[in-house]
């Protein structure tokens, strides 16, 4: 029984260390998600210096979180850990696509493949938001470019045909991308048609001279107030 007590003491010590790492990982995962969300918002509004600062902070938090959590695989592969790393991938990918920079690799970000792919899928939602903002500003060509990247994302994600146990639920996120893509395609198509109609109307007005003589000509038989006086 004395030997049993020694075993239990060793187990308790291990559990205490693991519990401390788990608590730290939970705290860091929340911090990481917050920095990534703020970075995406900065990218959306065109404040790249702020976005890069937040991303660097996020990478530092992620590096510490991963180093500690890897000592306990069940903590490292837990949902809260991988979800936070997924957000890191999403923030980097969103920024890279919007600024037309090379995409970061999973190895460069030190992120598992499943988390990277799911981050890529969720970046499509942020790209839709950016495309809609571009349409509201009247920048249809920018919205078309973003739509093209969204189409590429969906095209590659549908080729990853493995079980959710391996991909971390990628199939569900891929279905989400398809819906986001089709809605964005409809919005951009409507904007393109409106732009074409507006250009055609302007050309027509220039061709027939509408607006040039309207102000100088008056219908026969009408008099101005000065003539009446």
C-alpha distance (Angstrom), angle and dihedral (degrees) to the residues before:
residue distance angle dihedral
X1 . . .
X2 3.77 . .
X3 3.80 87.4 .
X4 3.81 89.5 50.7
X5 3.80 90.4 54.8
X6 3.80 89.5 52.7
X7 3.80 89.9 52.5
X8 3.80 92.4 49.1
X9 3.81 91.9 48.4
X10 3.79 90.6 52.8
X11 3.81 91.3 48.4
X12 3.81 91.3 49.2
X13 3.78 91.1 51.3
X14 3.78 90.7 50.7
X15 3.79 92.0 47.7
X16 3.80 91.7 49.0
X17 3.80 91.1 52.9
X18 3.80 91.5 46.0
X19 3.80 92.2 47.2
X20 3.79 90.6 52.7
X21 3.81 91.3 50.6
X22 3.80 90.7 47.2
X23 3.81 92.0 52.1
X24 3.79 91.5 47.4
X25 3.80 90.5 48.3
X26 3.80 92.0 51.9
X27 3.80 90.8 50.8
X28 3.79 92.9 46.8
X29 3.81 93.0 46.2
X30 3.80 90.5 56.5
X31 3.80 90.7 46.9
X32 3.80 91.1 48.4
X33 3.80 92.6 50.7
X34 3.81 90.8 49.7
X35 3.81 93.5 51.7
X36 3.81 91.6 47.1
X37 3.81 93.1 49.7
X38 3.81 91.3 49.9
X39 3.80 90.4 47.6
X40 3.80 91.4 53.5
X41 3.80 90.5 50.4
X42 3.80 90.2 50.7
X43 3.80 90.1 50.6
X44 3.80 91.2 49.3
X45 3.79 92.2 54.6
X46 3.82 93.5 44.7
X47 3.81 98.1 -108.0
X48 3.80 98.0 133.9
X49 3.84 97.6 164.7
X50 3.79 89.2 58.2
X51 3.80 91.0 44.3
X52 3.79 91.9 52.9
X53 3.79 92.8 47.2
X54 3.79 91.2 52.4
X55 3.80 91.7 46.3
X56 3.79 91.4 52.5
X57 3.80 90.1 51.2
X58 3.81 89.2 48.0
X59 3.80 91.6 51.4
X60 3.80 91.1 50.7
X61 3.81 91.4 51.2
X62 3.80 90.9 46.1
X63 3.80 92.6 50.5
X64 3.81 92.1 53.8
X65 3.79 92.2 43.8
X66 3.80 93.6 50.4
X67 3.82 94.6 45.0
X68 3.79 91.8 54.8
X69 3.80 98.0 37.7
X70 3.80 95.3 50.3
X71 3.79 88.9 71.2
X72 3.81 86.2 71.1
X73 3.82 112.2 40.4
X74 3.80 93.9 -163.4
X75 3.82 89.3 56.7
X76 3.80 93.1 44.0
X77 3.80 93.6 49.7
X78 3.82 94.2 40.5
X79 3.79 117.2 121.9
X80 3.80 95.7 -110.6
X81 3.82 91.8 53.6
X82 3.80 97.1 46.5
X83 3.82 92.8 41.4
X84 3.80 89.9 56.3
X85 3.81 91.1 49.7
X86 3.80 88.6 48.2
X87 3.81 88.4 57.7
X88 3.80 89.2 52.1
X89 3.80 90.0 54.7
X90 3.81 91.3 46.7
X91 3.81 93.1 52.4
X92 3.81 93.6 48.7
X93 3.80 94.4 44.7
X94 3.81 93.4 47.3
X95 3.79 91.7 51.9
X96 3.81 93.4 45.6
X97 3.80 94.1 51.5
X98 3.80 95.5 44.9
X99 3.81 92.3 48.5
X100 3.83 92.7 40.0
X101 3.79 93.5 -120.6
X102 3.84 127.4 144.3
X103 3.78 113.5 -80.1
X104 3.81 115.1 -107.2
X105 3.79 114.6 -117.2
X106 3.81 124.9 -125.3
X107 3.80 88.2 -115.1
X108 3.81 92.6 53.8
X109 3.80 90.5 50.6
X110 3.83 92.4 41.1
X111 3.80 90.2 -128.3
X112 3.80 129.5 143.5
X113 3.81 114.9 -107.4
X114 3.80 94.9 -115.2
X115 3.81 92.3 52.3
X116 3.81 90.2 47.2
X117 3.80 93.7 51.7
X118 3.79 92.7 47.6
X119 3.79 89.5 48.3
X120 3.80 88.3 52.1
X121 3.80 89.7 52.3
X122 3.79 93.9 49.7
X123 3.80 91.0 47.6
X124 3.82 86.1 69.2
X125 3.81 89.4 68.4
X126 3.81 91.2 53.9
X127 3.79 90.1 47.0
X128 3.80 89.9 54.3
X129 3.79 89.5 54.5
X130 3.80 90.3 50.3
X131 3.81 91.5 48.2
X132 3.81 91.8 51.5
X133 3.80 90.6 49.9
X134 3.81 88.3 51.9
X135 3.81 90.5 51.6
X136 3.79 91.1 50.8
X137 3.80 88.5 53.9
X138 3.80 89.9 49.9
X139 3.81 93.8 -111.9
X140 3.79 98.5 135.7
X141 3.81 95.1 161.5
X142 3.82 91.5 58.1
X143 3.80 90.6 49.3
X144 3.81 89.4 50.9
X145 3.81 90.7 52.5
X146 3.79 92.2 50.9
X147 3.81 90.3 47.3
X148 3.79 88.8 54.7
X149 3.81 91.0 54.7
X150 3.79 91.0 47.9
X151 3.79 88.8 53.0
X152 3.81 90.1 51.7
X153 3.81 91.2 50.8
X154 3.79 91.9 53.2
X155 3.80 92.4 44.8
X156 3.80 92.5 56.8
X157 3.79 96.9 40.0
X158 3.80 93.6 56.8
X159 3.80 88.8 59.3
X160 3.82 91.4 62.8
X161 3.79 98.1 87.8
X162 3.79 107.4 171.9
X163 3.78 134.0 120.0
X164 3.78 120.7 -78.8
X165 3.79 88.8 -115.4
X166 3.80 88.0 67.8
X167 3.81 100.4 34.6
X168 3.79 98.8 39.6
X169 3.80 95.5 -118.4
X170 3.80 95.9 -44.7
X171 3.81 93.8 151.2
X172 3.80 91.3 65.3
X173 3.80 91.7 48.8
X174 3.80 90.8 47.2
X175 3.81 89.2 55.4
X176 3.80 87.6 51.3
X177 3.79 90.2 52.9
X178 3.80 90.4 52.4
X179 3.80 91.3 54.4
X180 3.80 93.2 45.9
X181 3.80 90.7 47.1
X182 3.80 94.5 51.9
X183 3.81 93.5 47.4
X184 3.79 91.0 49.0
X185 3.80 91.1 46.9
X186 3.80 89.1 54.7
X187 3.80 92.6 49.0
X188 3.80 93.3 48.0
X189 3.81 92.8 45.3
X190 3.80 90.6 53.0
X191 3.80 90.6 49.2
X192 3.81 92.3 48.5
X193 3.81 91.4 51.4
X194 3.80 91.6 48.2
X195 3.79 90.0 49.7
X196 3.80 90.7 50.2
X197 3.81 91.7 49.0
X198 3.78 91.4 48.7
X199 3.80 91.4 50.7
X200 3.80 91.8 47.3
X201 3.82 91.2 50.2
X202 3.79 91.7 50.5
X203 3.79 90.9 50.5
X204 3.80 90.4 49.5
X205 3.79 92.4 50.2
X206 3.79 91.0 49.8
X207 3.80 91.3 48.1
X208 3.81 96.1 52.1
X209 3.79 94.4 35.7
X210 3.79 96.6 -120.1
X211 3.77 109.8 173.9
X212 3.83 96.0 22.5
X213 3.80 99.1 82.5
X214 3.79 101.0 19.3
X215 3.76 94.5 88.6
X216 3.81 96.0 43.7
X217 3.80 99.0 47.4
X218 3.80 125.8 71.5
X219 3.80 127.0 -167.9
X220 3.79 113.9 -98.8
X221 3.79 113.9 -94.1
X222 3.81 95.9 25.3
X223 3.79 121.3 115.9
X224 3.73 132.3 -161.1
X225 3.76 122.5 -123.6
X226 3.82 89.9 -104.9
X227 3.82 91.3 57.1
X228 3.80 91.0 49.5
X229 3.77 89.5 53.6
